[in-house]
Amino acid sequence: MNRQFSPVHSPGKSDGYHRLAGPAGVLLTGILCAATLPCPAQAEPNRQANRLISTVTRLPQRVTPPYRPKNPAPAVAGKSVIVLDPHNGDILYAKAPDTRRPVASIQKLLTALVVLERGNLHARVKVTASDTRVEPSKINIRANQSYKKSDLLAVLLVRSGNDVAHCLARDHSGSQEAFAHAMNAKAKSLGMHHSHFKNPHGLTSSGQYSTARDIGILAIAAYRHNTIRSMTSIRKLPFRFADGKLSTFSNTNKVLHRSAYCNGLKTGYTRASGKCLVSSGKKGNREIIVVILGSTTSKIWNDSQKLLEWGLGS
């Protein structure tokens, strides 16, 4: 049987995005950029150093003291990198965080957020022929099959099927183009001012891009959504196809399989983007998010794990 998922938060006013409380109880909004990093023109003036705060929260607010690892960050091969605390927005390390880059399937986190906003995860979603034509990464759902929306979201985030992304986007908005408009509106509401999306799956498209800093904002929003957190932490996902066939999909995030501390989030790869990974982790009271964009197959997993464990003080 499929693993069942239910919306943790029902849609409505309670799902609205609001401000986060900073370390001194001061309400902070938007993005407060690191003093040593270039700050985007649209971002708010830097009033507290080394802080990136999204306007999103879904976990109970808590105040955490600033934490800095004792040792310098390990060198990594990724072209754009950011390491941050998902609770208070502290940036622990950054490398070319504002360079625009393709991010491949990382943007499926945004796809999931947009789909989840509408709720009704128990609704059935019918597959059309157009959904099945999206290449190359697919789980091979078939036209006229029907699936529970929550099951499609789970397999989207665990196995990263492009056919599933197209199916969910079309069901939500009627077309890929209309869904991309919803994605960009959502990104803007989160404070992702240096991103533009054209499809729900991340396949290379001219004019589609993001930055490590913006993906950090997206990662905070995804990490704070309990439904996404529960799905991206799954190592092995049983999935029953509409024809009765049962498959078990392994999470594409190899750090999740290797590190005892890792609990998510999302992989991405195209030739244009290189290897990309947003990894999240927890050790005791510490939690961390690592974004690496533009890496290589030989480096991405070890580099992400090294930064994750460095940020957690392991």
Secondary structure as GFF3:
##gff-version 3
##sequence-region A 1 314
A	DSSP	three_ten_helix	13	15	.	.	.	ID=ss1
A	DSSP	beta_strand	20	21	.	.	.	ID=ss2
A	DSSP	beta_strand	27	28	.	.	.	ID=ss3
A	DSSP	beta_strand	80	84	.	.	.	ID=ss4
A	DSSP	beta_strand	91	95	.	.	.	ID=ss5
A	DSSP	three_ten_helix	104	107	.	.	.	ID=ss6
A	DSSP	alpha_helix	108	118	.	.	.	ID=ss7
A	DSSP	beta_strand	124	126	.	.	.	ID=ss8
A	DSSP	alpha_helix	129	132	.	.	.	ID=ss9
A	DSSP	beta_strand	146	148	.	.	.	ID=ss10
A	DSSP	alpha_helix	149	159	.	.	.	ID=ss11
A	DSSP	alpha_helix	162	173	.	.	.	ID=ss12
A	DSSP	alpha_helix	176	190	.	.	.	ID=ss13
A	DSSP	alpha_helix	212	223	.	.	.	ID=ss14
A	DSSP	alpha_helix	226	232	.	.	.	ID=ss15
A	DSSP	beta_strand	236	240	.	.	.	ID=ss16
A	DSSP	beta_strand	246	250	.	.	.	ID=ss17
A	DSSP	alpha_helix	254	258	.	.	.	ID=ss18
A	DSSP	beta_strand	262	270	.	.	.	ID=ss19
A	DSSP	beta_strand	274	283	.	.	.	ID=ss20
A	DSSP	beta_strand	286	295	.	.	.	ID=ss21
A	DSSP	alpha_helix	300	311	.	.	.	ID=ss22
###
